Amino acid sequence: MIIDAKTITLTLVIVAVAGYFGLQFIRQLTLSIAQENHDANLQMDMTEEAKRSKRQRDADAAASAAFEKVEPLLPASVIKAKVNPSSNDTASPEALRKKSETNSDLAASML
Protein backbone atom coordinates (compact mmCIF):
# COMPACT_ATOMS: atom_id res chain seq x y z
CA MET A 1 0.00 0.00 0.00
CA ILE A 2 1.26 3.38 -0.96
CA ILE A 3 1.01 6.12 1.67
CA ASP A 4 1.02 9.51 0.06
CA ALA A 5 -1.01 12.74 0.33
CA LYS A 6 -3.72 11.47 -2.01
CA THR A 7 -4.52 8.34 0.04
CA ILE A 8 -4.35 10.22 3.34
CA THR A 9 -6.75 12.89 2.01
CA LEU A 10 -9.09 10.23 0.58
CA THR A 11 -9.05 8.33 3.90
CA LEU A 12 -9.80 11.48 5.89
CA VAL A 13 -12.68 12.33 3.55
CA ILE A 14 -14.15 8.82 3.87
CA VAL A 15 -13.80 8.89 7.69
CA ALA A 16 -15.38 12.37 7.86
CA VAL A 17 -18.35 11.36 5.66
CA ALA A 18 -18.85 8.12 7.61
CA GLY A 19 -18.60 10.04 10.91
CA TYR A 20 -21.12 12.64 9.70
CA PHE A 21 -23.68 10.03 8.65
CA GLY A 22 -23.03 7.99 11.80
CA LEU A 23 -23.63 11.03 14.01
CA GLN A 24 -26.79 11.90 12.07
CA PHE A 25 -28.08 8.36 12.61
CA ILE A 26 -27.31 8.54 16.34
CA ARG A 27 -28.97 11.98 16.53
CA GLN A 28 -32.15 10.72 14.89
CA LEU A 29 -32.20 7.65 17.12
CA THR A 30 -31.82 9.69 20.33
CA LEU A 31 -34.41 12.21 19.12
CA SER A 32 -36.97 9.46 18.55
CA ILE A 33 -36.23 7.99 21.98
CA ALA A 34 -36.61 11.41 23.59
CA GLN A 35 -39.92 12.01 21.80
CA GLU A 36 -41.26 8.62 22.89
CA ASN A 37 -40.15 9.35 26.45
CA HIS A 38 -41.85 12.75 26.35
CA ASP A 39 -45.07 11.22 25.03
CA ALA A 40 -45.00 8.55 27.74
CA ASN A 41 -44.41 11.18 30.47
CA LEU A 42 -47.22 13.31 29.08
CA GLN A 43 -49.56 10.32 29.08
CA MET A 44 -48.62 9.49 32.69
CA ASP A 45 -49.15 13.11 33.75
CA MET A 46 -52.56 13.22 32.09
CA THR A 47 -53.54 9.94 33.76
CA GLU A 48 -52.45 11.23 37.17
CA GLU A 49 -54.28 14.52 36.58
CA ALA A 50 -57.46 12.63 35.63
CA LYS A 51 -57.19 10.51 38.79
CA ARG A 52 -56.57 13.62 40.92
CA SER A 53 -59.52 15.49 39.45
CA LYS A 54 -61.75 12.41 39.92
CA ARG A 55 -60.69 12.13 43.58
CA GLN A 56 -61.34 15.85 44.01
CA ARG A 57 -64.79 15.57 42.43
CA ASP A 58 -65.58 12.58 44.66
CA ALA A 59 -64.39 14.47 47.74
CA ASP A 60 -66.47 17.51 46.78
CA ALA A 61 -69.51 15.30 46.24
CA ALA A 62 -69.00 13.60 49.60
CA ALA A 63 -68.58 16.95 51.35
CA SER A 64 -71.71 18.39 49.77
CA ALA A 65 -73.66 15.21 50.63
CA ALA A 66 -72.47 15.43 54.23
CA PHE A 67 -73.33 19.12 54.36
CA GLU A 68 -76.81 18.42 52.99
CA LYS A 69 -77.38 16.01 55.88
CA VAL A 70 -76.16 18.58 58.43
CA GLU A 71 -77.67 21.68 56.83
CA PRO A 72 -81.18 21.31 58.33
CA LEU A 73 -79.62 21.16 61.82
CA LEU A 74 -77.40 24.18 61.34
CA PRO A 75 -79.93 27.04 61.50
CA ALA A 76 -81.53 25.65 64.67
CA SER A 77 -78.18 25.37 66.43
CA VAL A 78 -77.15 28.87 65.37
CA ILE A 79 -80.44 30.34 66.59
CA LYS A 80 -80.18 28.42 69.86
CA ALA A 81 -76.65 29.72 70.45
CA LYS A 82 -77.75 33.30 69.87
CA VAL A 83 -80.82 33.07 72.13
CA ASN A 84 -79.27 31.13 75.03
CA PRO A 85 -75.67 32.15 75.73
CA SER A 86 -74.02 29.28 77.57
CA SER A 87 -72.34 31.37 80.27
CA ASN A 88 -72.47 34.94 81.48
CA ASP A 89 -68.76 35.19 82.31
CA THR A 90 -67.78 35.69 78.67
CA ALA A 91 -67.17 39.34 78.00
CA SER A 92 -67.70 41.18 74.76
CA PRO A 93 -64.65 41.88 72.61
CA GLU A 94 -64.86 45.59 73.36
CA ALA A 95 -64.80 45.00 77.12
CA LEU A 96 -61.80 42.68 76.72
CA ARG A 97 -60.03 45.28 74.62
CA LYS A 98 -60.64 48.00 77.24
CA LYS A 99 -59.43 45.68 79.99
CA SER A 100 -56.32 44.87 77.94
CA GLU A 101 -55.63 48.57 77.38
CA THR A 102 -56.02 49.22 81.10
CA ASN A 103 -53.57 46.41 81.89
CA SER A 104 -51.14 47.76 79.32
CA ASP A 105 -51.34 51.23 80.83
CA LEU A 106 -50.75 49.80 84.30
CA ALA A 107 -47.73 47.81 83.12
CA ALA A 108 -46.32 50.86 81.35
CA SER A 109 -46.68 53.01 84.45
CA MET A 110 -44.77 50.45 86.54
CA LEU A 111 -41.73 50.74 84.29
DSSP file (Angstrom, degrees, kcal/mol; ACC not computed):
  #  RESIDUE AA STRUCTURE BP1 BP2  ACC     N-H-->O    O-->H-N    N-H-->O    O-->H-N    TCO  KAPPA ALPHA  PHI   PSI    X-CA   Y-CA   Z-CA
    1    1 A M              0   0    0      0, 0.0     2,-0.5     0, 0.0     0, 0.0   0.000 360.0 360.0 360.0 137.1    0.0    0.0    0.0
    2    2 A I        -     0   0    0      2,-0.0     2,-0.8     1,-0.0     5,-0.1  -0.815 360.0-157.2 -97.4 126.2    1.3    3.4   -1.0
    3    3 A I        +     0   0    0     -2,-0.5     2,-0.2     4,-0.1    -1,-0.0  -0.892  36.9 132.8-105.9 106.5    1.0    6.1    1.7
    4    4 A D  S  > S-     0   0    0     -2,-0.8     4,-2.0     1,-0.0     5,-0.2  -0.778  71.3 -83.7-137.9-175.4    1.0    9.5    0.1
    5    5 A A  H  > S+     0   0    0     -2,-0.2     4,-2.4     1,-0.2     5,-0.2   0.833 123.0  56.6 -63.6 -35.3   -1.0   12.7    0.3
    6    6 A K  H  > S+     0   0    0      2,-0.2     4,-2.4     1,-0.2    -1,-0.2   0.927 110.2  42.2 -66.7 -45.2   -3.7   11.5   -2.0
    7    7 A T  H  > S+     0   0    0      2,-0.2     4,-2.4     1,-0.2    -2,-0.2   0.866 114.6  51.2 -70.8 -35.8   -4.5    8.3    0.0
    8    8 A I  H  X S+     0   0    0     -4,-2.0     4,-2.4     2,-0.2    -2,-0.2   0.932 112.9  45.8 -65.7 -44.0   -4.3   10.2    3.3
    9    9 A T  H  X S+     0   0    0     -4,-2.4     4,-2.3     2,-0.2    -2,-0.2   0.921 113.6  49.1 -63.6 -44.8   -6.8   12.9    2.0
   10   10 A L  H  X S+     0   0    0     -4,-2.4     4,-2.3     1,-0.2    -2,-0.2   0.891 112.0  49.2 -63.3 -40.0   -9.1   10.2    0.6
   11   11 A T  H  X S+     0   0    0     -4,-2.4     4,-2.6     2,-0.2    -2,-0.2   0.911 111.0  49.2 -65.7 -43.6   -9.1    8.3    3.9
   12   12 A L  H  X S+     0   0    0     -4,-2.4     4,-2.4     2,-0.2    -2,-0.2   0.887 111.3  50.0 -63.5 -38.6   -9.8   11.5    5.9
   13   13 A V  H  X S+     0   0    0     -4,-2.3     4,-2.6     2,-0.2     5,-0.2   0.930 112.0  47.4 -65.9 -44.2  -12.7   12.3    3.5
   14   14 A I  H  X S+     0   0    0     -4,-2.3     4,-2.6     1,-0.2    -2,-0.2   0.918 113.8  47.4 -63.2 -43.7  -14.1    8.8    3.9
   15   15 A V  H  X S+     0   0    0     -4,-2.6     4,-2.7     2,-0.2    -1,-0.2   0.899 112.7  49.6 -64.2 -40.9  -13.8    8.9    7.7
   16   16 A A  H  X S+     0   0    0     -4,-2.4     4,-2.5     2,-0.2    -2,-0.2   0.920 113.1  45.6 -64.7 -44.3  -15.4   12.4    7.9
   17   17 A V  H  X S+     0   0    0     -4,-2.6     4,-2.5     2,-0.2     5,-0.2   0.924 115.0  47.4 -65.6 -43.8  -18.4   11.4    5.7
   18   18 A A  H  X S+     0   0    0     -4,-2.6     4,-2.4    -5,-0.2    -2,-0.2   0.912 113.2  49.0 -64.0 -41.4  -18.8    8.1    7.6
   19   19 A G  H  X S+     0   0    0     -4,-2.7     4,-2.7    -5,-0.2    -2,-0.2   0.900 110.5  51.2 -62.9 -41.6  -18.6   10.0   10.9
   20   20 A Y  H  X S+     0   0    0     -4,-2.5     4,-2.2     2,-0.2    -2,-0.2   0.950 114.3  41.9 -61.4 -50.3  -21.1   12.6    9.7
   21   21 A F  H  X S+     0   0    0     -4,-2.5     4,-2.1     1,-0.2    -1,-0.2   0.862 114.1  52.9 -68.1 -34.4  -23.7   10.0    8.7
   22   22 A G  H  X S+     0   0    0     -4,-2.4     4,-2.4    -5,-0.2    -1,-0.2   0.923 110.7  46.6 -64.7 -43.9  -23.0    8.0   11.8
   23   23 A L  H  X S+     0   0    0     -4,-2.7     4,-2.6     2,-0.2    -2,-0.2   0.870 110.7  52.7 -66.1 -36.9  -23.6   11.0   14.0
   24   24 A Q  H  X S+     0   0    0     -4,-2.2     4,-2.5     2,-0.2    -1,-0.2   0.908 109.8  49.2 -63.6 -41.3  -26.8   11.9   12.1
   25   25 A F  H  X S+     0   0    0     -4,-2.1     4,-2.3     2,-0.2    -2,-0.2   0.932 112.5  46.9 -62.9 -46.2  -28.1    8.4   12.6
   26   26 A I  H  X S+     0   0    0     -4,-2.4     4,-2.7     1,-0.2     5,-0.2   0.893 111.5  52.5 -63.2 -39.4  -27.3    8.5   16.3
   27   27 A R  H  X S+     0   0    0     -4,-2.6     4,-2.3     2,-0.2    -2,-0.2   0.928 110.8  46.1 -62.1 -46.1  -29.0   12.0   16.5
   28   28 A Q  H  X S+     0   0    0     -4,-2.5     4,-2.2     2,-0.2    -1,-0.2   0.890 112.7  51.1 -64.7 -38.6  -32.2   10.7   14.9
   29   29 A L  H  X S+     0   0    0     -4,-2.3     4,-2.0     2,-0.2    -2,-0.2   0.936 112.7  44.4 -64.8 -46.9  -32.2    7.7   17.1
   30   30 A T  H  X S+     0   0    0     -4,-2.7     4,-2.5     1,-0.2    -2,-0.2   0.856 111.7  54.5 -67.7 -33.8  -31.8    9.7   20.3
   31   31 A L  H  X S+     0   0    0     -4,-2.3     4,-2.4    -5,-0.2    -1,-0.2   0.919 108.8  47.5 -64.6 -42.8  -34.4   12.2   19.1
   32   32 A S  H  X S+     0   0    0     -4,-2.2     4,-2.3     2,-0.2    -2,-0.2   0.891 112.4  49.7 -66.6 -37.4  -37.0    9.5   18.5
   33   33 A I  H  X S+     0   0    0     -4,-2.0     4,-2.4     2,-0.2    -2,-0.2   0.920 111.4  49.1 -65.0 -42.5  -36.2    8.0   22.0
   34   34 A A  H  X S+     0   0    0     -4,-2.5     4,-2.5     2,-0.2    -2,-0.2   0.891 111.1  49.6 -64.2 -39.6  -36.6   11.4   23.6
   35   35 A Q  H  X S+     0   0    0     -4,-2.4     4,-2.6     2,-0.2    -1,-0.2   0.910 111.5  48.3 -67.0 -41.2  -39.9   12.0   21.8
   36   36 A E  H  X S+     0   0    0     -4,-2.3     4,-2.4     2,-0.2    -2,-0.2   0.906 112.3  49.7 -63.7 -40.1  -41.3    8.6   22.9
   37   37 A N  H  X S+     0   0    0     -4,-2.4     4,-2.5     2,-0.2    -2,-0.2   0.908 111.0  49.3 -64.0 -42.1  -40.1    9.3   26.5
   38   38 A H  H  X S+     0   0    0     -4,-2.5     4,-2.6     2,-0.2    -2,-0.2   0.919 111.2  49.2 -63.6 -43.8  -41.9   12.8   26.4
   39   39 A D  H  X S+     0   0    0     -4,-2.6     4,-2.3     2,-0.2    -2,-0.2   0.903 111.7  49.0 -62.8 -40.6  -45.1   11.2   25.0
   40   40 A A  H  X S+     0   0    0     -4,-2.4     4,-2.4     2,-0.2    -2,-0.2   0.918 112.3  48.0 -65.6 -42.7  -45.0    8.6   27.7
   41   41 A N  H  X S+     0   0    0     -4,-2.5     4,-2.5     2,-0.2    -2,-0.2   0.894 111.7  50.4 -63.8 -39.9  -44.4   11.2   30.5
   42   42 A L  H  X S+     0   0    0     -4,-2.6     4,-2.4     2,-0.2    -2,-0.2   0.910 110.4  49.4 -63.8 -42.5  -47.2   13.3   29.1
   43   43 A Q  H  X S+     0   0    0     -4,-2.3     4,-2.2     2,-0.2    -2,-0.2   0.913 112.0  48.4 -63.0 -43.2  -49.6   10.3   29.1
   44   44 A M  H  X S+     0   0    0     -4,-2.4     4,-2.6     2,-0.2    -2,-0.2   0.906 111.6  50.0 -64.0 -41.1  -48.6    9.5   32.7
   45   45 A D  H  X S+     0   0    0     -4,-2.5     4,-2.5     1,-0.2    -2,-0.2   0.903 111.0  48.7 -64.0 -41.0  -49.2   13.1   33.8
   46   46 A M  H  X S+     0   0    0     -4,-2.4     4,-2.3     2,-0.2    -1,-0.2   0.880 111.4  50.3 -67.3 -36.8  -52.6   13.2   32.1
   47   47 A T  H  X S+     0   0    0     -4,-2.2     4,-2.3     2,-0.2    -2,-0.2   0.927 112.4  46.4 -65.8 -44.8  -53.5    9.9   33.8
   48   48 A E  H  X S+     0   0    0     -4,-2.6     4,-2.6     1,-0.2    -2,-0.2   0.888 112.2  51.0 -64.2 -38.7  -52.5   11.2   37.2
   49   49 A E  H  X S+     0   0    0     -4,-2.5     4,-2.7     2,-0.2    -1,-0.2   0.895 109.7  50.1 -65.7 -39.7  -54.3   14.5   36.6
   50   50 A A  H  X S+     0   0    0     -4,-2.3     4,-2.1     2,-0.2    -2,-0.2   0.913 112.4  47.3 -64.8 -41.7  -57.5   12.6   35.6
   51   51 A K  H  X S+     0   0    0     -4,-2.3     4,-2.6     2,-0.2    -2,-0.2   0.914 112.9  49.4 -64.3 -42.3  -57.2   10.5   38.8
   52   52 A R  H  X S+     0   0    0     -4,-2.6     4,-2.4     1,-0.2    -2,-0.2   0.922 112.0  46.9 -63.3 -44.8  -56.6   13.6   40.9
   53   53 A S  H  X S+     0   0    0     -4,-2.7     4,-2.5     2,-0.2    -1,-0.2   0.868 111.9  51.5 -67.2 -34.3  -59.5   15.5   39.5
   54   54 A K  H  X S+     0   0    0     -4,-2.1     4,-2.6     2,-0.2    -2,-0.2   0.922 110.9  47.7 -66.2 -43.2  -61.7   12.4   39.9
   55   55 A R  H  X S+     0   0    0     -4,-2.6     4,-2.6     2,-0.2    -2,-0.2   0.895 112.6  50.0 -62.8 -39.0  -60.7   12.1   43.6
   56   56 A Q  H  X S+     0   0    0     -4,-2.4     4,-2.7     2,-0.2    -2,-0.2   0.917 110.9  48.2 -66.6 -42.4  -61.3   15.9   44.0
   57   57 A R  H  X S+     0   0    0     -4,-2.5     4,-2.5     2,-0.2    -2,-0.2   0.918 112.7  49.1 -62.7 -42.1  -64.8   15.6   42.4
   58   58 A D  H  X S+     0   0    0     -4,-2.6     4,-2.5     2,-0.2    -2,-0.2   0.908 111.9  48.4 -63.3 -41.3  -65.6   12.6   44.7
   59   59 A A  H  X S+     0   0    0     -4,-2.6     4,-2.6     2,-0.2    -2,-0.2   0.909 111.9  49.1 -65.4 -41.2  -64.4   14.5   47.7
   60   60 A D  H  X S+     0   0    0     -4,-2.7     4,-2.5     2,-0.2    -2,-0.2   0.903 111.9  49.1 -63.7 -40.2  -66.5   17.5   46.8
   61   61 A A  H  X S+     0   0    0     -4,-2.5     4,-2.3     2,-0.2    -2,-0.2   0.910 112.2  48.0 -65.7 -41.4  -69.5   15.3   46.2
   62   62 A A  H  X S+     0   0    0     -4,-2.5     4,-2.5     2,-0.2    -2,-0.2   0.904 112.4  49.3 -65.5 -40.5  -69.0   13.6   49.6
   63   63 A A  H  X S+     0   0    0     -4,-2.6     4,-2.5     2,-0.2    -2,-0.2   0.918 112.5  46.5 -65.5 -42.8  -68.6   17.0   51.3
   64   64 A S  H  X S+     0   0    0     -4,-2.5     4,-2.1     2,-0.2    -1,-0.2   0.879 112.4  50.8 -68.7 -35.1  -71.7   18.4   49.8
   65   65 A A  H  X S+     0   0    0     -4,-2.3     4,-1.4     2,-0.2    -2,-0.2   0.914 112.4  46.7 -65.9 -41.3  -73.7   15.2   50.6
   66   66 A A  H  X S+     0   0    0     -4,-2.5     4,-1.5     1,-0.2    -2,-0.2   0.900 112.3  50.2 -66.3 -39.4  -72.5   15.4   54.2
   67   67 A F  H  X S+     0   0    0     -4,-2.5     4,-2.8     1,-0.2    -1,-0.2   0.868 105.7  56.3 -67.6 -34.9  -73.3   19.1   54.4
   68   68 A E  H  < S+     0   0    0     -4,-2.1    -1,-0.2     1,-0.2    -2,-0.2   0.856 107.8  49.0 -64.3 -33.0  -76.8   18.4   53.0
   69   69 A K  H  < S+     0   0    0     -4,-1.4    -1,-0.2     1,-0.2     4,-0.2   0.841 119.3  37.8 -72.7 -32.0  -77.4   16.0   55.9
   70   70 A V  H >X S+     0   0    0     -4,-1.5     3,-1.3     1,-0.2     4,-1.3   0.728  96.1  83.5 -90.1 -24.6  -76.2   18.6   58.4
   71   71 A E  T 3< S+     0   0    0     -4,-2.8     3,-0.5     1,-0.3    -1,-0.2   0.842  85.7  54.4 -54.9 -43.0  -77.7   21.7   56.8
   72   72 A P  T 3> S+     0   0    0      0, 0.0     4,-0.5     0, 0.0    -1,-0.3   0.822 110.9  48.2 -62.5 -26.9  -81.2   21.3   58.3
   73   73 A L  H <> S+     0   0    0     -3,-1.3     4,-1.9    -4,-0.2    -2,-0.2   0.757  97.4  73.3 -80.9 -24.4  -79.6   21.2   61.8
   74   74 A L  H  X S+     0   0    0     -4,-1.3     4,-2.3    -3,-0.5     5,-0.2   0.919  92.6  48.3 -62.7 -51.0  -77.4   24.2   61.3
   75   75 A P  H  > S+     0   0    0      0, 0.0     4,-2.4     0, 0.0    -1,-0.2   0.887 111.6  51.5 -60.5 -36.8  -79.9   27.0   61.5
   76   76 A A  H  X S+     0   0    0     -4,-0.5     4,-2.4     1,-0.2    -2,-0.2   0.910 111.4  46.7 -65.8 -41.1  -81.5   25.7   64.7
   77   77 A S  H  X S+     0   0    0     -4,-1.9     4,-2.0     2,-0.2    -1,-0.2   0.874 112.5  50.0 -70.4 -35.2  -78.2   25.4   66.4
   78   78 A V  H  X S+     0   0    0     -4,-2.3     4,-1.7     2,-0.2    -2,-0.2   0.923 112.8  46.4 -68.1 -42.7  -77.2   28.9   65.4
   79   79 A I  H  X S+     0   0    0     -4,-2.4     4,-2.2    -5,-0.2     5,-0.2   0.907 111.8  51.7 -64.9 -41.7  -80.4   30.3   66.6
   80   80 A K  H  X S+     0   0    0     -4,-2.4     4,-2.5     1,-0.2    -1,-0.2   0.886 108.6  51.0 -63.2 -38.9  -80.2   28.4   69.9
   81   81 A A  H  < S+     0   0    0     -4,-2.0    -1,-0.2     1,-0.2    -2,-0.2   0.863 111.9  47.2 -67.6 -35.4  -76.7   29.7   70.4
   82   82 A K  H  < S+     0   0    0     -4,-1.7    -2,-0.2    -5,-0.1    -1,-0.2   0.874 116.7  42.5 -74.0 -36.6  -77.8   33.3   69.9
   83   83 A V  H  < S+     0   0    0     -4,-2.2    -2,-0.2     1,-0.2    -3,-0.2   0.920 121.3  36.9 -77.0 -45.2  -80.8   33.1   72.1
   84   84 A N  S  < S-     0   0    0     -4,-2.5    -1,-0.2    -5,-0.2     2,-0.1  -0.817  75.1-157.8-113.3  91.6  -79.3   31.1   75.0
   85   85 A P        -     0   0    0      0, 0.0    -3,-0.1     0, 0.0     3,-0.1  -0.481  18.6-134.0 -65.6 139.9  -75.7   32.1   75.7
   86   86 A S  S    S+     0   0    0      1,-0.2     2,-0.3    -2,-0.1    -5,-0.0   0.852  79.9  10.2 -68.8 -36.3  -74.0   29.3   77.6
   87   87 A S        -     0   0    0      1,-0.1     3,-0.5     3,-0.0    -1,-0.2  -0.992  55.2-143.9-145.3 152.6  -72.3   31.4   80.3
   88   88 A N  S    S+     0   0    0     -2,-0.3    -1,-0.1     1,-0.2    -2,-0.0   0.534  89.3  78.5 -91.1  -7.3  -72.5   34.9   81.5
   89   89 A D        +     0   0    0      2,-0.1     2,-0.5     0, 0.0    -1,-0.2   0.526  68.6 100.1 -82.9  -3.1  -68.8   35.2   82.3
   90   90 A T        -     0   0    0     -3,-0.5     2,-0.2     1,-0.0    -3,-0.0  -0.719  65.4-149.8 -83.0 127.6  -67.8   35.7   78.7
   91   91 A A        -     0   0    0     -2,-0.5    -2,-0.1     1,-0.1    -1,-0.0  -0.552  19.3-100.6 -95.5 159.7  -67.2   39.3   78.0
   92   92 A S     >  -     0   0    0     -2,-0.2     4,-2.1     1,-0.1     5,-0.2  -0.354  35.1-110.1 -72.3 159.7  -67.7   41.2   74.8
   93   93 A P  H  > S+     0   0    0      0, 0.0     4,-2.2     0, 0.0     5,-0.1   0.852 118.1  54.8 -61.1 -34.1  -64.7   41.9   72.6
   94   94 A E  H  > S+     0   0    0      2,-0.2     4,-2.4     1,-0.2     5,-0.2   0.911 107.7  48.7 -66.9 -40.4  -64.9   45.6   73.4
   95   95 A A  H  > S+     0   0    0      1,-0.2     4,-2.4     2,-0.2    -1,-0.2   0.902 112.1  49.5 -65.3 -39.8  -64.8   45.0   77.1
   96   96 A L  H  X S+     0   0    0     -4,-2.1     4,-2.4     2,-0.2    -1,-0.2   0.887 110.2  51.0 -65.1 -37.8  -61.8   42.7   76.7
   97   97 A R  H  X S+     0   0    0     -4,-2.2     4,-2.5     2,-0.2    -2,-0.2   0.921 111.0  47.6 -65.5 -43.5  -60.0   45.3   74.6
   98   98 A K  H  X S+     0   0    0     -4,-2.4     4,-2.3     1,-0.2    -2,-0.2   0.900 112.5  49.5 -63.7 -40.6  -60.6   48.0   77.2
   99   99 A K  H  X S+     0   0    0     -4,-2.4     4,-2.3     2,-0.2    -1,-0.2   0.897 111.0  50.0 -64.5 -39.8  -59.4   45.7   80.0
  100  100 A S  H  X S+     0   0    0     -4,-2.4     4,-2.4     2,-0.2    -2,-0.2   0.902 110.4  49.7 -65.5 -41.1  -56.3   44.9   77.9
  101  101 A E  H  X S+     0   0    0     -4,-2.5     4,-2.5     2,-0.2    -2,-0.2   0.900 110.2  50.9 -64.4 -39.3  -55.6   48.6   77.4
  102  102 A T  H  X S+     0   0    0     -4,-2.3     4,-2.2     1,-0.2    -2,-0.2   0.916 111.2  47.9 -64.3 -42.3  -56.0   49.2   81.1
  103  103 A N  H  X S+     0   0    0     -4,-2.3     4,-2.4     2,-0.2    -2,-0.2   0.876 111.3  51.2 -65.1 -37.4  -53.6   46.4   81.9
  104  104 A S  H  X S+     0   0    0     -4,-2.4     4,-2.3     2,-0.2    -2,-0.2   0.910 109.9  49.0 -66.1 -41.7  -51.1   47.8   79.3
  105  105 A D  H  X S+     0   0    0     -4,-2.5     4,-2.1     2,-0.2    -2,-0.2   0.906 111.5  49.9 -64.1 -40.5  -51.3   51.2   80.8
  106  106 A L  H  X S+     0   0    0     -4,-2.2     4,-1.3     1,-0.2    -2,-0.2   0.919 111.7  47.7 -63.3 -43.8  -50.8   49.8   84.3
  107  107 A A  H  X S+     0   0    0     -4,-2.4     4,-0.8     1,-0.2    -1,-0.2   0.880 111.5  51.1 -65.7 -37.5  -47.7   47.8   83.1
  108  108 A A  H  < S+     0   0    0     -4,-2.3     3,-0.5     1,-0.2    -1,-0.2   0.863 107.6  52.5 -68.8 -34.8  -46.3   50.9   81.3
  109  109 A S  H  < S+     0   0    0     -4,-2.1    -1,-0.2     1,-0.2    -2,-0.2   0.782 103.2  58.7 -72.7 -24.1  -46.7   53.0   84.4
  110  110 A M  H  <        0   0    0     -4,-1.3    -1,-0.2     1,-0.2    -2,-0.2   0.746 360.0 360.0 -74.6 -23.1  -44.8   50.5   86.5
  111  111 A L     <        0   0    0     -4,-0.8    -1,-0.2    -3,-0.5    -2,-0.2   0.485 360.0 360.0 -76.6 360.0  -41.7   50.7   84.3
